[in-house]
Amino acid sequence: MLKTLSTGLAGLVALLIASLAVAAGVNAHYKIVTGQERGTYIQIGADLAKYVAQPAGIDLEVMPSKGSAENVQRMRFEPGVKLALVQSDVYQAYLDMANSGNADAGTTIRPLRLIMPLYNEEIYFVVRNDSPMKTINEIKDKVISIGPIGSGTAQSATTLYRLMFNQPITEQNMQSLSNEDAIAALVVKKIDVAVIVAGQPAKLFTDMNPDLLAQIRILRLDPSASETARAKETYFPATIRQGSYPNWLKDDVPTLTVKAFLVTYDYGLRDTVSNLNRFADSLCENFDVLQEKGHPKWKQVKLELPPLTKGWQYYPPIERHLRSCIAHRASMPTPAATTATTAPAQPKPAKRPCSDQERLLLLCGK
């Protein structure tokens, strides 16, 4: 009996040791939702997976998507999605909808937290080379592709149009095409303008056939136009550099830009918090590697946590780790962000017709 007990204990210890070894050797498997397959977001996601997640012991799967609004939804509700790339105007649009009383928007956005701001994404207003239009403020009443419903591009295109012209794009003038389909429709004269949001250099254009590139060009921002002044209430002037597309552009093109953010959820589970803390440490420790070996946009990213506007909150565990690492790197100290709190659930309002803004943010049918 003693021999049997001893054998049983030895087996239990061996099993425990084996289990601990397996647990130590298995990486956490997470997902990051990014953007269209030839856009900048998906390349940024791949860089994070290779240079940040992998050294932290995290197997980060890079998932394509239609864009920012879809990313918010998937970050909130899809199992395994722990990180997302989201445009600032989309994030703010969700907050605005939540603050206006939309319970679905509040349920979706309020538990999300920021990790850090990344870079500015340029907004391209692309037309045919033979178009009479020269500047962005001339797109009024034209047939426009705003990008797929659920994309950040759609949010930017519709918000910009409304700011510039004090009215929405009419339904008959609005197309929701992917970047590739929008360029094809532009060339065959099915649309007049394709709005594309992408950090330069964008693979969509760097990989494009030279004959096709020769048939399209980018509208310029007119700094003196009244429409530009209204657009700058939300967006910022930027430059699409000739050096980003030497086989296409003859000179720099002034345009507008929107900020990209790395986003997560307000997780409280110990294992998840621990894994994300390792991710934060690796992000700080390997930041120079990202800037050296990653997409050129990483060179525009600053390792800092600037103060946030009302309603925006950093994820506290990651914030603490990043601030500690930033201080260690002798960076400028930044003010502490507001403590994260989750708003109480709100009752769902009575069903009513879905607004255009709700449709863009994928809040219809909830």
Buried (B, 14 or more C-beta within 10 A) or exposed (E): EEEEEEEEEEEEEEEEEEEEEEEEEEEBEBBBBBBBBBBBBBBBBBBBBBBBBBBBBBEBBBBBBBBBBBBBBBBBEBEEBBBBBBBBBBBBBBBBBBEEEBBBBBBBBBBBBBBBBBBBBBBBBBBBEEBEBEBBBBBEEBBBBBBBBBBBBBBBBBBBBBBBBEEBBEEEBBBBBBBBBBBBBBBEEBBBBBBBBBBBBBBBBBEBEEEEBEEBBBBBBBEEBEBBEBBBEBBEEBBBBEEBBEEBBEEEBBBBBBBBBBBBBBBEEEEBBEBBBBBBBBBBBBBEBBBEEBBBBBEEBBBBBEEBEEBBBBBBBBBBBBBEBBEEEEBEEBEEBBEBEEEEEBEEEEEEEEEEBBBBBBBEEB
